[in-house]
Structure formats: structure tokens, C-alpha cells
Amino acid sequence: MSLNGGKEVAAEGGLDQSWRNIKPADVLKFDRATDHFLCPLSANIYDVQFNAFKVRDWGSKEVLFEMNRPPGQSPPAYTLEDDAVRSIRYTFPADFLKLETVGTSLTFSVGPKEVPNFRMIERHYFKNKLIKSYDFTFGFCIPNSSNSWESVYPMPKLSSAEIADMMKSPFETKSDSFYFVNDELFMHNKAEYAYK
């Protein structure tokens, strides 16, 4: 299976399940954004749901993006073929590209299964060139729990020409977020970015 080409793999009905062989070492070798999701939605057997997310300038503490699901509100309904629930587009001010450090706050819940060795790898690309890679370990999450995670990201050093190119190329800056439990892929989200 080509990880960066071809059709999305599926888990149901005896179809290609080679996504089960994807390990952290594999995604850490990627030099461009994937052109499809590397696992199906049904791979999220831990029922991890993201409930709140905030991005802010670490220096000034200015909030640049915030999303909150009201308490008690169910996650959006979707079918197992609906990729919209794991894709997002962000539009940030151009000054975002000049920040030295950003902070993110994430609140997520897990279902009735324990989540041991929870790890997220996030890779950022511009025009199929890797610009930054982040690797976070959440550790252990108990069943039916709500959890929060705060991260501080050093921003990539970009030249004036790179910043100008990114501003002229909306949504050609992309990221893949890969989620693993015990080094087994169970979730993959994608994002695209524009700077104005």
C-alpha cells in the first residue's frame, strides 16, 4: 500500500486493512501531506471526542481561534464515510506566521475503554514540504473520562519570502494529525490553513 497515494483504506467488509500496520515511525518519515485518510472513522474504537480547542499567541495570550462544544451536546452525527468530521480549515491573520510560540489547549473525552499510551503526531507542510513536526504523548486516559491537554508549540522560522508565498497560497499549508494507542493508529485528522 502506498501511504501517500491511492484510495482510502477501509476496515469493514474484509476490505484492505493495511492501515493497521501504520506505526509512528512510518508517519514520521512523511515529507508531504497525505492525500487521503490513513484509517477509517470506525478505527476510533476508543470513542475519543474533541470537545474544546483553543489556539493563542503564547507571548500576548491573545486568543486566535477557539471552538467549544456545549456541555452535554453530542458530537455531530456522521456516517462512516463522512470525512468532513475530521477535516477543518483555519483562517489566521498574517501575523500568525511571525509568532515565535503558540499555545494550544485541548479538551477531549474518551469512551468506555481505557486509552493507554495515547500519542499524537502532528506534521505541518507547505506545498509538499515539511515545515514542522510535533510529537506529544498524553499517557493514560481512564475510561469515560474528560481530559485536558496544554501544549506550547515553537513556531517554524520562516523567511519573508516564505511568509509572502504562504499568504498568496491559501490552504496550501496543511497538517496531518495522527493518533495512536500503543503505537496503533486509530484516528487521523487533517487541516488546511490560510493567512490573510
C-alpha positions in Angstrom: 0.0 0.0 0.0 1.2 3.5 -0.8 0.6 5.7 2.2 0.5 8.9 0.2 -1.4 7.7 -2.8 -4.4 5.6 -3.8 -7.7 5.2 -2.2 -8.6 5.5 1.4 -8.4 2.1 3.1 -11.5 0.7 4.9 -11.9 -1.6 7.9 -15.3 -3.1 7.1 -16.3 -6.0 5.0 -13.0 -7.6 4.5 -11.6 -4.7 2.6 -8.0 -3.5 2.8 -6.9 -3.3 6.4 -3.3 -2.5 5.8 -3.8 0.8 7.8 -3.4 -1.4 10.9 0.3 -1.7 10.0 0.9 2.1 10.1 3.2 2.9 13.0 4.5 6.2 14.4 7.9 5.6 12.7 6.0 5.5 9.3 4.3 8.8 9.7 7.5 10.5 11.0 9.0 9.8 7.6 6.3 11.6 5.6 7.7 14.5 3.6 4.3 15.8 2.4 0.7 15.8 3.5 -1.3 12.6 2.8 -3.8 12.9 0.0 -6.3 10.7 1.9 -7.1 9.5 5.4 -4.9 6.6 6.5 -7.6 4.9 8.6 -11.4 4.7 8.6 -13.6 6.6 11.1 -14.5 3.2 12.6 -10.9 2.7 13.8 -11.7 5.1 16.7 -12.7 2.2 19.0 -11.8 4.4 22.0 -14.5 6.9 21.1 -12.2 9.9 21.6 -14.1 13.1 21.0 -12.6 16.6 20.9 -14.8 19.0 22.9 -12.8 22.2 23.1 -9.8 23.6 21.4 -8.1 27.0 21.7 -5.0 28.5 20.0 -3.4 31.6 21.4 -0.3 33.7 21.0 1.9 32.4 23.9 3.5 35.8 24.4 0.5 38.1 24.4 -2.1 35.4 25.4 -4.3 36.7 22.6 -6.8 34.0 21.6 -6.5 33.4 17.8 -9.0 30.5 17.5 -11.5 28.9 19.9 -14.0 26.1 19.5 -16.2 24.7 22.3 -18.9 22.1 22.2 -21.5 23.0 24.8 -21.6 20.6 27.8 -23.9 17.7 27.2 -24.1 18.3 23.5 -23.5 15.1 21.5 -20.8 15.0 18.8 -22.1 15.8 15.3 -23.9 12.9 13.6 -22.0 11.3 10.7 -21.7 8.3 8.6 -18.6 6.2 8.5 -17.8 7.6 5.0 -18.2 11.3 6.1 -14.7 12.8 6.1 -16.0 16.3 6.9 -16.0 15.5 10.6 -12.2 15.0 10.6 -11.2 17.9 8.3 -11.0 21.6 9.2 -10.0 24.8 7.5 -8.5 27.7 9.5 -8.0 31.3 8.5 -5.5 33.2 10.6 -4.2 36.7 10.4 -0.9 37.0 8.5 0.9 38.0 11.8 0.4 34.4 13.0 3.2 33.4 10.7 5.6 35.7 12.6 4.8 34.4 16.1 7.6 32.7 18.0 5.4 30.4 20.1 1.7 29.5 20.2 -0.1 27.7 23.0 -3.0 25.3 22.5 -5.5 23.9 24.9 -7.4 20.8 24.1 -10.3 19.1 26.0 -11.3 15.6 24.9 -13.4 12.8 26.2 -12.9 9.0 25.9 -15.4 6.3 25.9 -15.8 3.1 28.0 -12.4 1.7 27.1 -9.1 2.8 28.7 -6.7 4.6 26.5 -3.1 3.6 27.3 0.0 5.2 25.8 -2.1 7.8 23.9 0.2 9.7 21.4 -0.4 12.4 18.8 2.0 13.2 15.9 1.2 16.4 14.0 3.1 17.2 10.8 2.8 20.6 9.0 3.6 21.1 5.4 3.6 23.9 2.8 3.4 22.9 -0.9 4.5 19.4 0.0 7.5 20.5 2.1 7.7 19.6 5.8 7.9 22.8 7.8 7.4 21.5 11.4 6.7 18.2 13.2 5.3 17.8 16.7 5.1 14.7 18.8 3.1 14.6 22.0 2.4 11.8 24.5 -0.8 12.1 26.5 -0.1 9.0 28.5 -3.0 7.0 30.1 -6.7 8.1 30.0 -9.2 6.3 32.2 -12.5 5.1 30.7 -15.4 7.6 30.4 -13.2 10.5 31.4 -12.8 14.1 30.3 -9.2 15.2 29.8 -7.4 18.4 29.1 -4.0 19.0 27.5 -2.0 22.1 27.1 0.8 22.4 24.6 3.3 25.0 23.7 4.5 25.0 20.1 7.6 26.7 18.9 6.7 28.1 15.5 8.9 27.4 12.5 11.3 30.1 11.4 10.1 31.4 8.1 11.7 33.8 5.7 9.9 36.8 4.4 9.6 35.1 1.0 8.1 32.0 2.6 5.6 34.1 4.5 4.6 36.0 1.4 4.2 32.8 -0.6 2.0 31.2 2.1 -0.2 34.3 2.2 -0.6 34.1 -1.6 -1.4 30.4 -1.4 -4.4 29.9 0.8 -5.0 26.3 2.0 -1.7 25.1 0.6 -0.4 25.0 4.1 -1.7 21.6 5.5 -1.3 19.4 8.5 -1.9 15.8 9.3 -2.6 14.7 12.9 -2.1 11.0 13.6 -3.4 9.5 16.9 -2.0 6.2 18.3 -2.7 3.9 21.2 0.1 1.5 22.0 1.6 2.6 18.6 -1.5 1.5 16.7 -3.2 4.2 14.5 -6.8 4.8 15.5 -7.5 8.3 14.3 -6.3 10.7 11.6 -7.4 14.3 11.1 -6.4 16.8 8.5 -6.3 20.6 8.4 -5.7 23.4 5.9 -4.6 26.9 6.6 -5.0 30.4 5.0 -3.3 33.5 6.2 -4.8 37.0 5.5 
